[in-house]
Amino acid sequence: MTEMVQMTTEQLQQLIEAVRVSAANSAAQAAETVQNKSKGSFSNCPSRFGGQRDHEAVEEFLTSIVTYKEIEGISDEDALKGVSLLFYGLASTWWQGVRKEAATWDDVLALVRDHFSPTKPAYQIYMEIFEKKQEDSVAIDTFVCQKRALLAQLPDGRHDEETEIDLVYGLLNIKYRQNIARPDITTFRDLLEKGRIIEHNLMEGEAEQTGPVRGSRGLKRCTYCNFRGHTTDQCRKRKSDGDN
């Protein structure tokens, strides 16, 4: 038979305390391990920057790394130390020369913007906005998106949405302006919804025009001469043969 182990109250309390301390230590070690794994590293960040001077590319890169930093819980100090992992090519060479100017994480973001995407003067942005009208092959979603991206580079508060719509509306392809009256639009959402309807209707119309109605099989066949394009009553050969 198994012998029963008898413990005094003091021994039982010591055992309970030992188990509690052991569990607390294990939890602390696990938390520290998790923290160390995610602490201060951009090594797994999918975004990289090579130094292209393009406003959209720069903003996309900065938005991506700021979001990654917040999700991974990387501190400003660790982000400043590891940001060099995100640069390659020209950007890497540039960073080697300016990194001493970056005392904070915000300094890093400002340096990237100032060097690779400096603020354009308003007149230059307006020139880019009015440089091209919408071509027939460009979808209204794409065209409006491109123009709004340029408008967003203007100083804050320069135009309200109504004025921005005025600027973009005049650049639309004539097929949209013929079917969408300017007073019927109050938001860009209205413009896009109406524009998509027009595109859908135009696609349907083109499909019908290229269907069997216009093809040779859709034409009537003369039972007299066996040629398509007319009926037996209209057949010139039958009339000619009849006259002879």
MISE-955888 format. One record per residue (C-alpha): x, y negated, z; residue in three letters; residue number from 1. Coordinates in nm, 4 decimals, decimal comma, padded with zeros to 6 digits. Layout:
! residues N
{east:X | north:Y | up:Z | r:ALA | k:NUM}
...
This chain:
! residues 244
{east:00,0000 | north:00,0000 | up:00,0000 | r:MET | k:1}
{east:00,1096 | north:-00,3546 | up:-00,0701 | r:THR | k:2}
{east:00,2205 | north:-00,5340 | up:00,2376 | r:GLU | k:3}
{east:00,0503 | north:-00,8640 | up:00,3094 | r:MET | k:4}
{east:00,2807 | north:-01,1616 | up:00,3551 | r:VAL | k:5}
{east:00,1805 | north:-01,3843 | up:00,6358 | r:GLN | k:6}
{east:00,2811 | north:-01,7524 | up:00,6252 | r:MET | k:7}
{east:00,2624 | north:-02,0135 | up:00,8902 | r:THR | k:8}
{east:00,0786 | north:-02,3390 | up:00,8270 | r:THR | k:9}
{east:00,4095 | north:-02,5204 | up:00,8000 | r:GLU | k:10}
{east:00,5446 | north:-02,2762 | up:00,5408 | r:GLN | k:11}
{east:00,2248 | north:-02,3057 | up:00,3342 | r:LEU | k:12}
{east:00,2486 | north:-02,6837 | up:00,3328 | r:GLN | k:13}
{east:00,6123 | north:-02,6661 | up:00,2215 | r:GLN | k:14}
{east:00,5194 | north:-02,4319 | up:-00,0638 | r:LEU | k:15}
{east:00,2351 | north:-02,6600 | up:-00,1807 | r:ILE | k:16}
{east:00,4679 | north:-02,9640 | up:-00,1705 | r:GLU | k:17}
{east:00,7345 | north:-02,7791 | up:-00,3704 | r:ALA | k:18}
{east:00,4823 | north:-02,6834 | up:-00,6385 | r:VAL | k:19}
{east:00,3517 | north:-03,0421 | up:-00,6546 | r:ARG | k:20}
{east:00,7000 | north:-03,1891 | up:-00,6917 | r:VAL | k:21}
{east:00,7902 | north:-02,9348 | up:-00,9599 | r:SER | k:22}
{east:00,4760 | north:-03,0146 | up:-01,1591 | r:ALA | k:23}
{east:00,5391 | north:-03,3891 | up:-01,1301 | r:ALA | k:24}
{east:00,8978 | north:-03,3480 | up:-01,2510 | r:ASN | k:25}
{east:00,7859 | north:-03,1383 | up:-01,5483 | r:SER | k:26}
{east:00,5275 | north:-03,3991 | up:-01,6513 | r:ALA | k:27}
{east:00,7830 | north:-03,6788 | up:-01,6225 | r:ALA | k:28}
{east:01,0346 | north:-03,4877 | up:-01,8342 | r:GLN | k:29}
{east:00,7709 | north:-03,4175 | up:-02,0997 | r:ALA | k:30}
{east:00,6681 | north:-03,7842 | up:-02,1127 | r:ALA | k:31}
{east:01,0311 | north:-03,8926 | up:-02,1390 | r:GLU | k:32}
{east:01,0910 | north:-03,6457 | up:-02,4217 | r:THR | k:33}
{east:00,7922 | north:-03,7764 | up:-02,6180 | r:VAL | k:34}
{east:00,9023 | north:-04,1342 | up:-02,5576 | r:GLN | k:35}
{east:01,2560 | north:-04,0647 | up:-02,6730 | r:ASN | k:36}
{east:01,1363 | north:-03,8943 | up:-02,9894 | r:LYS | k:37}
{east:00,9345 | north:-04,1963 | up:-03,1026 | r:SER | k:38}
{east:01,1531 | north:-04,4682 | up:-02,9527 | r:LYS | k:39}
{east:01,3151 | north:-04,7235 | up:-03,1779 | r:GLY | k:40}
{east:01,3469 | north:-04,5548 | up:-03,5154 | r:SER | k:41}
{east:01,2432 | north:-04,6403 | up:-03,8676 | r:PHE | k:42}
{east:01,4057 | north:-04,3196 | up:-03,9948 | r:SER | k:43}
{east:01,0715 | north:-04,1657 | up:-04,0943 | r:ASN | k:44}
{east:00,9154 | north:-04,4846 | up:-04,2284 | r:CYS | k:45}
{east:00,8133 | north:-04,4250 | up:-04,5923 | r:PRO | k:46}
{east:00,8600 | north:-04,7875 | up:-04,6983 | r:SER | k:47}
{east:01,1911 | north:-04,9068 | up:-04,8423 | r:ARG | k:48}
{east:01,2911 | north:-05,2378 | up:-04,9993 | r:PHE | k:49}
{east:01,5490 | north:-05,2864 | up:-05,2721 | r:GLY | k:50}
{east:01,5471 | north:-05,6641 | up:-05,3057 | r:GLY | k:51}
{east:01,2969 | north:-05,7328 | up:-05,5835 | r:GLN | k:52}
{east:01,1851 | north:-06,0950 | up:-05,5966 | r:ARG | k:53}
{east:00,8149 | north:-06,0320 | up:-05,6182 | r:ASP | k:54}
{east:00,5594 | north:-06,1830 | up:-05,3812 | r:HIS | k:55}
{east:00,3237 | north:-05,8852 | up:-05,3861 | r:GLU | k:56}
{east:00,6046 | north:-05,6313 | up:-05,3386 | r:ALA | k:57}
{east:00,7498 | north:-05,8269 | up:-05,0455 | r:VAL | k:58}
{east:00,4141 | north:-05,8661 | up:-04,8693 | r:GLU | k:59}
{east:00,3293 | north:-05,4994 | up:-04,9217 | r:GLU | k:60}
{east:00,6649 | north:-05,3959 | up:-04,7723 | r:PHE | k:61}
{east:00,6339 | north:-05,6254 | up:-04,4697 | r:LEU | k:62}
{east:00,2743 | north:-05,5237 | up:-04,3996 | r:THR | k:63}
{east:00,3749 | north:-05,1577 | up:-04,4176 | r:SER | k:64}
{east:00,6683 | north:-05,1798 | up:-04,1760 | r:ILE | k:65}
{east:00,4791 | north:-05,3988 | up:-03,9272 | r:VAL | k:66}
{east:00,1971 | north:-05,1435 | up:-03,9217 | r:THR | k:67}
{east:00,4427 | north:-04,8544 | up:-03,8845 | r:TYR | k:68}
{east:00,6179 | north:-05,0331 | up:-03,5975 | r:LYS | k:69}
{east:00,2895 | north:-05,0823 | up:-03,4120 | r:GLU | k:70}
{east:00,1698 | north:-04,7254 | up:-03,4648 | r:ILE | k:71}
{east:00,5002 | north:-04,5704 | up:-03,3547 | r:GLU | k:72}
{east:00,5307 | north:-04,8057 | up:-03,0576 | r:GLY | k:73}
{east:00,8753 | north:-04,9311 | up:-03,1573 | r:ILE | k:74}
{east:00,9920 | north:-05,2226 | up:-02,9460 | r:SER | k:75}
{east:01,1130 | north:-05,5466 | up:-03,1035 | r:ASP | k:76}
{east:01,4655 | north:-05,4752 | up:-02,9827 | r:GLU | k:77}
{east:01,4755 | north:-05,1276 | up:-03,1344 | r:ASP | k:78}
{east:01,3109 | north:-05,2496 | up:-03,4548 | r:ALA | k:79}
{east:01,5798 | north:-05,5150 | up:-03,4904 | r:LEU | k:80}
{east:01,8492 | north:-05,2497 | up:-03,4512 | r:LYS | k:81}
{east:01,6941 | north:-05,0049 | up:-03,6972 | r:GLY | k:82}
{east:01,5606 | north:-05,2336 | up:-03,9706 | r:VAL | k:83}
{east:01,8743 | north:-05,1790 | up:-04,1802 | r:SER | k:84}
{east:01,7444 | north:-04,8267 | up:-04,2509 | r:LEU | k:85}
{east:01,4666 | north:-04,9818 | up:-04,4615 | r:LEU | k:86}
{east:01,6949 | north:-05,1683 | up:-04,7044 | r:PHE | k:87}
{east:01,8823 | north:-05,0351 | up:-05,0069 | r:TYR | k:88}
{east:02,0654 | north:-05,1779 | up:-05,3052 | r:GLY | k:89}
{east:02,0663 | north:-05,5575 | up:-05,3237 | r:LEU | k:90}
{east:01,8558 | north:-05,5875 | up:-05,0078 | r:ALA | k:91}
{east:02,1090 | north:-05,3827 | up:-04,8098 | r:SER | k:92}
{east:02,3952 | north:-05,6043 | up:-04,9280 | r:THR | k:93}
{east:02,1921 | north:-05,9144 | up:-04,8466 | r:TRP | k:94}
{east:02,1112 | north:-05,7894 | up:-04,4962 | r:TRP | k:95}
{east:02,4781 | north:-05,7328 | up:-04,4141 | r:GLN | k:96}
{east:02,5356 | north:-06,1015 | up:-04,4736 | r:GLY | k:97}
{east:02,2377 | north:-06,2455 | up:-04,2851 | r:VAL | k:98}
{east:02,1762 | north:-06,0012 | up:-04,0009 | r:ARG | k:99}
{east:02,3513 | north:-06,2283 | up:-03,7492 | r:LYS | k:100}
{east:02,0846 | north:-06,4911 | up:-03,8197 | r:GLU | k:101}
{east:01,8101 | north:-06,2560 | up:-03,6978 | r:ALA | k:102}
{east:01,7838 | north:-06,2851 | up:-03,3220 | r:ALA | k:103}
{east:01,4269 | north:-06,1499 | up:-03,3050 | r:THR | k:104}
{east:01,1939 | north:-05,9238 | up:-03,5051 | r:TRP | k:105}
{east:01,0011 | north:-06,2276 | up:-03,6269 | r:ASP | k:106}
{east:01,3294 | north:-06,3670 | up:-03,7608 | r:ASP | k:107}
{east:01,3671 | north:-06,0534 | up:-03,9757 | r:VAL | k:108}
{east:01,0261 | north:-06,0996 | up:-04,1350 | r:LEU | k:109}
{east:01,0880 | north:-06,4695 | up:-04,1941 | r:ALA | k:110}
{east:01,4302 | north:-06,4076 | up:-04,3542 | r:LEU | k:111}
{east:01,2900 | north:-06,1484 | up:-04,5953 | r:VAL | k:112}
{east:01,0099 | north:-06,3831 | up:-04,7003 | r:ARG | k:113}
{east:01,2327 | north:-06,6882 | up:-04,7347 | r:ASP | k:114}
{east:01,4902 | north:-06,5121 | up:-04,9502 | r:HIS | k:115}
{east:01,2871 | north:-06,2754 | up:-05,1661 | r:PHE | k:116}
{east:00,9476 | north:-06,4465 | up:-05,1706 | r:SER | k:117}
{east:00,9982 | north:-06,8181 | up:-05,1064 | r:PRO | k:118}
{east:00,6850 | north:-07,0299 | up:-05,0924 | r:THR | k:119}
{east:00,5985 | north:-07,1588 | up:-05,4387 | r:LYS | k:120}
{east:00,4920 | north:-07,5192 | up:-05,4843 | r:PRO | k:121}
{east:00,1189 | north:-07,5549 | up:-05,5420 | r:ALA | k:122}
{east:00,1567 | north:-07,6866 | up:-05,8977 | r:TYR | k:123}
{east:00,3484 | north:-07,3721 | up:-05,9979 | r:GLN | k:124}
{east:00,0770 | north:-07,1480 | up:-05,8577 | r:ILE | k:125}
{east:-00,1880 | north:-07,3417 | up:-06,0499 | r:TYR | k:126}
{east:00,0176 | north:-07,2983 | up:-06,3673 | r:MET | k:127}
{east:00,0234 | north:-06,9212 | up:-06,3131 | r:GLU | k:128}
{east:-00,3512 | north:-06,9149 | up:-06,2434 | r:ILE | k:129}
{east:-00,4400 | north:-07,0934 | up:-06,5676 | r:PHE | k:130}
{east:-00,1645 | north:-06,9332 | up:-06,7738 | r:GLU | k:131}
{east:-00,3806 | north:-06,6460 | up:-06,8974 | r:LYS | k:132}
{east:-00,7476 | north:-06,6016 | up:-06,9624 | r:LYS | k:133}
{east:-00,9118 | north:-06,2622 | up:-06,9326 | r:GLN | k:134}
{east:-00,8427 | north:-06,0405 | up:-07,2316 | r:GLU | k:135}
{east:-01,1172 | north:-05,8229 | up:-07,3719 | r:ASP | k:136}
{east:-00,9485 | north:-05,5013 | up:-07,2552 | r:SER | k:137}
{east:-00,8978 | north:-05,6136 | up:-06,8922 | r:VAL | k:138}
{east:-01,1650 | north:-05,5046 | up:-06,6426 | r:ALA | k:139}
{east:-01,3246 | north:-05,7782 | up:-06,4366 | r:ILE | k:140}
{east:-01,2134 | north:-05,6134 | up:-06,1086 | r:ASP | k:141}
{east:-00,8493 | north:-05,6250 | up:-06,2160 | r:THR | k:142}
{east:-00,8661 | north:-05,9808 | up:-06,3466 | r:PHE | k:143}
{east:-01,0411 | north:-06,1271 | up:-06,0408 | r:VAL | k:144}
{east:-00,8050 | north:-05,9397 | up:-05,8074 | r:CYS | k:145}
{east:-00,5004 | north:-06,0875 | up:-05,9817 | r:GLN | k:146}
{east:-00,6353 | north:-06,4429 | up:-05,9718 | r:LYS | k:147}
{east:-00,7417 | north:-06,4206 | up:-05,6076 | r:ARG | k:148}
{east:-00,3938 | north:-06,2974 | up:-05,5146 | r:ALA | k:149}
{east:-00,2523 | north:-06,6158 | up:-05,6672 | r:LEU | k:150}
{east:-00,5128 | north:-06,8343 | up:-05,4958 | r:LEU | k:151}
{east:-00,4147 | north:-06,6784 | up:-05,1634 | r:ALA | k:152}
{east:-00,0639 | north:-06,8216 | up:-05,2057 | r:GLN | k:153}
{east:-00,1958 | north:-07,1782 | up:-05,1944 | r:LEU | k:154}
{east:-00,1823 | north:-07,3683 | up:-04,8627 | r:PRO | k:155}
{east:-00,4523 | north:-07,2640 | up:-04,6176 | r:ASP | k:156}
{east:-00,7781 | north:-07,4514 | up:-04,6569 | r:GLY | k:157}
{east:-00,6979 | north:-07,5853 | up:-05,0035 | r:ARG | k:158}
{east:-01,0202 | north:-07,4501 | up:-05,1592 | r:HIS | k:159}
{east:-01,3423 | north:-07,2932 | up:-05,0358 | r:ASP | k:160}
{east:-01,4830 | north:-06,9838 | up:-05,2070 | r:GLU | k:161}
{east:-01,7191 | north:-07,1839 | up:-05,4280 | r:GLU | k:162}
{east:-01,4321 | north:-07,3845 | up:-05,5740 | r:THR | k:163}
{east:-01,2204 | north:-07,0727 | up:-05,6232 | r:GLU | k:164}
{east:-01,5086 | north:-06,9128 | up:-05,8149 | r:ILE | k:165}
{east:-01,5231 | north:-07,2227 | up:-06,0364 | r:ASP | k:166}
{east:-01,1525 | north:-07,1842 | up:-06,1145 | r:LEU | k:167}
{east:-01,1806 | north:-06,8149 | up:-06,1981 | r:VAL | k:168}
{east:-01,5152 | north:-06,8329 | up:-06,3804 | r:TYR | k:169}
{east:-01,3768 | north:-07,0573 | up:-06,6530 | r:GLY | k:170}
{east:-01,1048 | north:-06,8012 | up:-06,7257 | r:LEU | k:171}
{east:-01,3423 | north:-06,5077 | up:-06,7716 | r:LEU | k:172}
{east:-01,3894 | north:-06,3432 | up:-07,1098 | r:ASN | k:173}
{east:-01,6802 | north:-06,4889 | up:-07,3057 | r:ILE | k:174}
{east:-01,8778 | north:-06,1635 | up:-07,2823 | r:LYS | k:175}
{east:-01,9136 | north:-06,2197 | up:-06,9075 | r:TYR | k:176}
{east:-01,9875 | north:-06,5925 | up:-06,9226 | r:ARG | k:177}
{east:-02,2577 | north:-06,5336 | up:-07,1816 | r:GLN | k:178}
{east:-02,4418 | north:-06,2959 | up:-06,9500 | r:ASN | k:179}
{east:-02,3621 | north:-06,4425 | up:-06,6073 | r:ILE | k:180}
{east:-02,4753 | north:-06,7970 | up:-06,5384 | r:ALA | k:181}
{east:-02,2488 | north:-06,9850 | up:-06,2991 | r:ARG | k:182}
{east:-02,5397 | north:-07,0973 | up:-06,0712 | r:PRO | k:183}
{east:-02,6299 | north:-06,7291 | up:-06,0188 | r:ASP | k:184}
{east:-02,3003 | north:-06,6631 | up:-05,8410 | r:ILE | k:185}
{east:-02,2389 | north:-06,7646 | up:-05,4811 | r:THR | k:186}
{east:-01,9611 | north:-06,5195 | up:-05,3854 | r:THR | k:187}
{east:-01,6903 | north:-06,3181 | up:-05,5574 | r:PHE | k:188}
{east:-01,8860 | north:-06,0089 | up:-05,4621 | r:ARG | k:189}
{east:-02,1796 | north:-06,1340 | up:-05,6706 | r:ASP | k:190}
{east:-01,9478 | north:-06,1956 | up:-05,9648 | r:LEU | k:191}
{east:-01,7943 | north:-05,8484 | up:-05,9486 | r:LEU | k:192}
{east:-02,1290 | north:-05,6707 | up:-05,9149 | r:GLU | k:193}
{east:-02,2761 | north:-05,8514 | up:-06,2158 | r:LYS | k:194}
{east:-01,9564 | north:-05,8016 | up:-06,4143 | r:GLY | k:195}
{east:-01,9574 | north:-05,4261 | up:-06,3525 | r:ARG | k:196}
{east:-02,3156 | north:-05,4033 | up:-06,4772 | r:ILE | k:197}
{east:-02,2141 | north:-05,5790 | up:-06,7994 | r:ILE | k:198}
{east:-01,9184 | north:-05,3446 | up:-06,8472 | r:GLU | k:199}
{east:-02,1408 | north:-05,0420 | up:-06,7906 | r:HIS | k:200}
{east:-02,3985 | north:-05,1655 | up:-07,0416 | r:ASN | k:201}
{east:-02,1307 | north:-05,2393 | up:-07,3009 | r:LEU | k:202}
{east:-01,9870 | north:-04,8887 | up:-07,2609 | r:MET | k:203}
{east:-02,3306 | north:-04,7376 | up:-07,3121 | r:GLU | k:204}
{east:-02,3848 | north:-04,9502 | up:-07,6215 | r:GLY | k:205}
{east:-02,0538 | north:-04,8449 | up:-07,7713 | r:GLU | k:206}
{east:-02,1314 | north:-04,4792 | up:-07,7010 | r:ALA | k:207}
{east:-02,4626 | north:-04,5072 | up:-07,8857 | r:GLU | k:208}
{east:-02,3009 | north:-04,6799 | up:-08,1838 | r:GLN | k:209}
{east:-02,0374 | north:-04,4103 | up:-08,2197 | r:THR | k:210}
{east:-02,2921 | north:-04,1292 | up:-08,1768 | r:GLY | k:211}
{east:-02,4564 | north:-03,9109 | up:-08,4416 | r:PRO | k:212}
{east:-02,6801 | north:-04,1945 | up:-08,5659 | r:VAL | k:213}
{east:-02,3860 | north:-04,3498 | up:-08,7438 | r:ARG | k:214}
{east:-02,2216 | north:-04,0220 | up:-08,8432 | r:GLY | k:215}
{east:-02,2796 | north:-03,8429 | up:-09,1684 | r:SER | k:216}
{east:-02,4870 | north:-03,5718 | up:-09,0046 | r:ARG | k:217}
{east:-02,7363 | north:-03,8282 | up:-08,8828 | r:GLY | k:218}
{east:-02,8149 | north:-03,9495 | up:-09,2373 | r:LEU | k:219}
{east:-03,1075 | north:-03,8166 | up:-09,4355 | r:LYS | k:220}
{east:-03,0375 | north:-03,5618 | up:-09,7105 | r:ARG | k:221}
{east:-03,2049 | north:-03,5700 | up:-10,0508 | r:CYS | k:222}
{east:-03,3524 | north:-03,2304 | up:-10,1306 | r:THR | k:223}
{east:-03,3214 | north:-03,3006 | up:-10,5049 | r:TYR | k:224}
{east:-02,9515 | north:-03,3890 | up:-10,5433 | r:CYS | k:225}
{east:-02,8434 | north:-03,2600 | up:-10,2035 | r:ASN | k:226}
{east:-02,6608 | north:-03,5830 | up:-10,1237 | r:PHE | k:227}
{east:-02,7020 | north:-03,7720 | up:-09,7954 | r:ARG | k:228}
{east:-02,8098 | north:-04,1324 | up:-09,7556 | r:GLY | k:229}
{east:-03,1487 | north:-04,1328 | up:-09,9224 | r:HIS | k:230}
{east:-03,4720 | north:-03,9367 | up:-09,9520 | r:THR | k:231}
{east:-03,6105 | north:-03,7455 | up:-10,2481 | r:THR | k:232}
{east:-03,8478 | north:-04,0312 | up:-10,3287 | r:ASP | k:233}
{east:-03,5522 | north:-04,2706 | up:-10,3418 | r:GLN | k:234}
{east:-03,3278 | north:-04,0417 | up:-10,5450 | r:CYS | k:235}
{east:-03,2039 | north:-04,2178 | up:-10,8584 | r:ARG | k:236}
{east:-03,0945 | north:-03,8914 | up:-11,0195 | r:LYS | k:237}
{east:-03,4445 | north:-03,7485 | up:-10,9946 | r:ARG | k:238}
{east:-03,5891 | north:-04,0643 | up:-11,1475 | r:LYS | k:239}
{east:-03,3287 | north:-04,0559 | up:-11,4235 | r:SER | k:240}
{east:-03,3970 | north:-03,6922 | up:-11,5000 | r:ASP | k:241}
{east:-03,7683 | north:-03,7643 | up:-11,5039 | r:GLY | k:242}
{east:-03,7275 | north:-04,0432 | up:-11,7561 | r:ASP | k:243}
{east:-03,5390 | north:-03,8107 | up:-11,9861 | r:ASN | k:244}
